[in-house]
Amino acid sequence: MTASRVFSIYHPHRSETITLGTLTVENYERPAWLFNKVVYIEKEGFSEALKDARWAESHDCMLMSSKGFSTRAARDLVDKLAEHD
């Protein structure tokens, strides 16, 4: 049995970290007007450093981290965000 891979996203201006997996990306709804960019970070420690510095808020940027490996769910979320206004 294969475990579902997960990754996390950080919403700026809400200080909210959300863990998503292959099954939950489909139901994800982008919050209006919180960000207009996405930065994908392979090393989760770098993501935490940017959160602590409030870099995402300064740049209206959602942070994505998948703990060093790419997942299909992360690619699906990027595709979904690209379709959004």
MARTILUM-686091 format. One record per residue: y, z, x of N, C-alpha, C in turn. Coordinates in nm, 2 decimals, decimal comma. Last residue first. Example, Ala and Ser with C-alpha at 12.3 -4.5 7.8 and 13.67 -1.06 7.14 Angstrom:
# residues 2
     n.yy     n.zz     n.xx    ca.yy    ca.zz    ca.xx     c.yy     c.zz     c.xx
    -0,22     0,71     1,28    -0,11     0,71     1,37     0,00     0,79     1,29
    -0,57     0,78     1,32    -0,45     0,78     1,23    -0,33     0,78     1,32
# end
This chain:
# residues 85
     n.yy     n.zz     n.xx    ca.yy    ca.zz    ca.xx     c.yy     c.zz     c.xx
     3,33    -1,16    -0,85     3,47    -1,20    -0,84     3,54    -1,12    -0,72
     3,01    -1,22    -0,70     3,11    -1,14    -0,78     3,25    -1,19    -0,76
     2,84    -1,34    -0,53     2,86    -1,40    -0,66     2,96    -1,33    -0,74
     2,83    -1,16    -0,31     2,90    -1,29    -0,29     2,92    -1,37    -0,43
     2,68    -0,96    -0,41     2,82    -0,94    -0,39     2,89    -1,07    -0,38
     2,43    -1,09    -0,40     2,48    -1,05    -0,53     2,63    -1,02    -0,52
     2,39    -1,12    -0,13     2,40    -1,24    -0,21     2,46    -1,20    -0,35
     2,38    -0,85    -0,05     2,49    -0,94     0,00     2,50    -1,06    -0,09
     2,14    -0,78    -0,18     2,27    -0,72    -0,22     2,39    -0,80    -0,18
     1,96    -0,94    -0,04     1,98    -0,96    -0,19     2,11    -0,90    -0,23
     1,97    -0,81     0,21     2,01    -0,95     0,19     2,04    -0,99     0,05
     1,87    -0,56     0,13     2,00    -0,57     0,19     2,05    -0,72     0,18
     1,61    -0,64     0,05     1,70    -0,58    -0,04     1,84    -0,58     0,01
     1,49    -0,72     0,29     1,51    -0,82     0,18     1,62    -0,76     0,08
     1,63    -0,56     0,57     1,54    -0,56     0,46     1,58    -0,67     0,36
     1,62    -0,51     0,92     1,68    -0,58     0,81     1,58    -0,57     0,69
     1,65    -0,20     1,09     1,57    -0,32     1,05     1,63    -0,38     0,93
     1,82     0,01     1,14     1,77    -0,06     1,25     1,68    -0,18     1,22
     1,90     0,13     0,89     1,83     0,21     1,00     1,75     0,12     1,10
     2,07    -0,02     0,75     1,93    -0,02     0,71     1,85     0,04     0,82
     2,39     0,01     0,60     2,31     0,05     0,71     2,16     0,04     0,67
     2,72    -0,09     0,52     2,58    -0,10     0,49     2,50    -0,07     0,62
     3,03    -0,01     0,39     2,94     0,00     0,51     2,80    -0,01     0,46
     3,31    -0,18     0,25     3,18    -0,11     0,23     3,10    -0,12     0,36
     3,65    -0,14     0,31     3,53    -0,21     0,36     3,41    -0,12     0,32
     3,93    -0,10     0,35     3,87    -0,14     0,22     3,74    -0,21     0,24
     4,02     0,01     0,59     4,00    -0,14     0,59     3,94    -0,19     0,46
     4,04     0,28     0,55     4,15     0,21     0,61     4,14     0,06     0,60
     3,78     0,33     0,46     3,89     0,35     0,37     4,02     0,27     0,42
     3,63     0,29     0,69     3,61     0,21     0,57     3,72     0,22     0,47
     3,72     0,50     0,86     3,75     0,36     0,89     3,73     0,27     0,77
     3,70     0,77     0,87     3,75     0,71     0,75     3,80     0,57     0,77
     3,55     0,89     1,07     3,69     0,84     1,11     3,76     0,78     0,99
     3,31     0,93     0,94     3,39     1,04     0,98     3,53     1,01     1,01
     3,23     0,66     0,91     3,26     0,74     0,79     3,35     0,86     0,83
     3,19     0,59     1,17     3,29     0,52     1,10     3,33     0,60     0,97
     2,97     0,76     1,23     3,09     0,78     1,30     3,21     0,71     1,23
     2,78     0,66     1,05     2,83     0,80     1,03     2,96     0,82     1,11
     2,74     0,41     1,17     2,79     0,42     1,04     2,85     0,55     1,01
     2,62     0,49     1,41     2,75     0,42     1,41     2,82     0,43     1,27
     2,37     0,58     1,32     2,47     0,67     1,38     2,61     0,62     1,39
     2,23     0,36     1,23     2,29     0,45     1,13     2,39     0,55     1,19
     2,26     0,04     1,35     2,24     0,18     1,39     2,31     0,28     1,30
     2,34    -0,19     1,21     2,20    -0,16     1,23     2,17    -0,02     1,27
     2,56    -0,25     0,96     2,55    -0,18     1,08     2,40    -0,14     1,10
     2,78    -0,47     0,81     2,64    -0,43     0,82     2,62    -0,37     0,96
     3,05    -0,45     0,60     3,01    -0,45     0,74     2,87    -0,40     0,74
     3,24    -0,63     0,37     3,11    -0,55     0,39     3,08    -0,56     0,54
     3,54    -0,62     0,17     3,46    -0,66     0,29     3,33    -0,58     0,29
     3,68    -0,51    -0,03     3,67    -0,66    -0,03     3,60    -0,71     0,09
     3,65    -0,23    -0,25     3,64    -0,29    -0,12     3,64    -0,44    -0,14
     3,73    -0,14    -0,51     3,71    -0,04    -0,40     3,70    -0,11    -0,26
     3,75    -0,30    -0,74     3,87    -0,28    -0,65     3,85    -0,17    -0,55
     3,48    -0,18    -0,93     3,60    -0,27    -0,92     3,70    -0,22    -0,82
     3,16    -0,15    -0,79     3,27    -0,09    -0,85     3,40    -0,18    -0,83
     2,87    -0,34    -0,87     2,98    -0,32    -0,77     3,10    -0,26    -0,84
     2,57    -0,22    -0,96     2,70    -0,28    -1,01     2,81    -0,24    -0,92
     2,22    -0,27    -0,93     2,35    -0,22    -0,87     2,47    -0,29    -0,93
     1,98    -0,36    -1,02     2,06    -0,29    -1,11     2,20    -0,24    -1,06
     1,87    -0,48    -0,79     1,89    -0,56    -0,91     1,98    -0,49    -1,01
     1,83    -0,26    -0,62     1,94    -0,36    -0,59     1,97    -0,44    -0,72
     1,60    -0,13    -0,68     1,73    -0,08    -0,74     1,84    -0,17    -0,71
     1,39    -0,24    -0,55     1,38    -0,24    -0,69     1,52    -0,20    -0,75
     1,44    -0,21    -0,28     1,42    -0,34    -0,33     1,43    -0,35    -0,48
     1,70     0,05    -0,27     1,57    -0,01    -0,23     1,55    -0,15    -0,30
     1,97     0,25    -0,16     1,91     0,15    -0,25     1,78     0,09    -0,19
     2,17     0,53    -0,16     2,05     0,47    -0,11     1,99     0,37    -0,21
     2,51     0,57    -0,11     2,41     0,54    -0,21     2,29     0,48    -0,14
     2,78     0,78    -0,06     2,67     0,71     0,00     2,56     0,69    -0,10
     3,12     0,80    -0,11     2,99     0,80    -0,18     2,89     0,72    -0,10
     3,40     0,81    -0,11     3,32     0,89    -0,01     3,18     0,91    -0,07
     3,57     0,66    -0,24     3,49     0,75    -0,33     3,41     0,84    -0,24
     3,68     0,51    -0,04     3,77     0,56    -0,15     3,70     0,65    -0,25
     3,39     0,31     0,01     3,51     0,37     0,06     3,59     0,42    -0,07
     3,05     0,36    -0,02     3,17     0,31    -0,09     3,29     0,38    -0,04
     2,79     0,27     0,17     2,89     0,37     0,16     3,01     0,30     0,09
     2,44     0,23     0,14     2,57     0,17     0,14     2,67     0,29     0,12
     2,12     0,21     0,30     2,22     0,28     0,24     2,35     0,20     0,24
     1,78     0,11     0,22     1,90     0,10     0,31     2,01     0,18     0,23
     1,42     0,09     0,22     1,55     0,13     0,17     1,66     0,11     0,27
     1,11    -0,06     0,12     1,21    -0,03     0,23     1,35     0,00     0,16
     0,83     0,08    -0,02     0,95     0,01    -0,04     1,05     0,05     0,06
     0,52     0,06     0,16     0,63     0,14     0,10     0,75     0,05     0,08
     0,22    -0,09     0,06     0,34    -0,10     0,14     0,45    -0,02     0,07
    -0,12     0,00     0,08     0,00     0,00     0,00     0,12     0,00     0,09
# end
